[in-house]
Amino acid sequence: MSFTTIEQATPRLHRSELAVPGSNPSMFEKAARCAADIVFLDLEDAVAPDDKEQARRNIIQALNEVDWGSRTMMIRINGLDTHYMYRDVVDVVEACPRLDTWRRSPSRAGAWKR
């Protein structure tokens, strides 16, 4: 049993999300001024395969340099069945204390089956 006191997290609204492709850093400043509760920087569908590594670097730079205010910051990583996923998680999480959470897309095999 642990007697460590864990401070309650500040509640945050989750009414709206804005998706911004990581391959388009010119959109980051505008996204930082938007009214969305969550901004998610996309490494997955919105980014062409040849641009994924640069998009990851763009996102790391933006999370560390852009003033995102108090909104929740999220990245969408590539699917678990891709070779991009590991670097998405490790590189961004290690380099970005401002990152609040990440999301993954469903795996392609049977993703939308009912």
N, C-alpha and C positions, 0 to 999 in steps of 0.2 A: 504494500500500500504506500502511496506517495502522499506526502503532506505539502507538496509544492502548490502554492496558490497560482492559479492561472487567471490573468486579468481578462475580463469580458471584452470581446472585440466590439468595436463601434459598429452598430448596425448601418448598413448601406442600402440605398434604394436600388432596385433592379427593374426599372420600368421600361428602359430602352437601351439598345445596344447599337453601336456604330462599328461596322467592319471596315477596316482600312488595309489595303494590300501592302505587305511589307516591301514590295518591289517599287513602290511609288512614294518616296520620302517627301515629295513636294506636298502631299496631302496631310502630313503629320501635324504641322502647325495649325491648319484649319480644323483638324479633328480635335486638337487640344482645346480649342475655343468652342466646341459644339456643346449642346445642352444634354447630350446622352449621358446616362448614368454609368454606362460601361463602354469603353473603347476597346475593341479587340483588334490587334494587329495580326494580320493573316499571313501565315507561311504556307498554307495549303492550297486550296483550289484557285485562289486569286493570283497565284504566282506560277509563272512558267518554270518547268524543270531547270532550264539553264540559268534562271535567275534566283534560285532558292538560296544559295550560299550568300549572295550579295544582300538578299532580302533579310536574312538572319543578321548580318552585320548592320544593316540599316535600322532594324528594330532594336538591337542592343544600343546603338548610338542614340536613338530617339528616346528610349526609356530612361537613359541616363542624362540626357541633355535638355529635353523638352519639358516645360512646366505643364504637367497634366492636371494640375489642381488636385481636388480631392476625389475625383472619379476613380472607379475601379479600373485597373489596367489588366488586360488579359491578352494572351497570345493563343492563336489556334495553330497547333502543331500538325505536321503531316501524320498520316495514318500510321498505326503501329506496324503495319505490314510493309512499310517503305524503309529504305535505307537512310532517309533524311531525318526520321523521327528522333533518333538518339541525339544527334547534334542539336536539333531544335531545343530539346529539353536541357541538355547539359550546358551548352554554350550560353543560352539566354538566362537560365536560372542562376548559374554561377556568376554572371556578370551584371545582373540587374536586380538590385534590392527593391526597386520600385515596382516590379512585377507582382501583382496580387494573386493571379491564378492563371491556369492554362486550361485549354479545352482540346480534346482530340475529336476527330471525326470518326464516325463508325467505320469499322473495317469494310473494305469493298465487298468481300464475299458475304452475301446475304444481308447486307446492311439494312435494306428496306423491306425485308420479308416480314410477313405478318404471321 
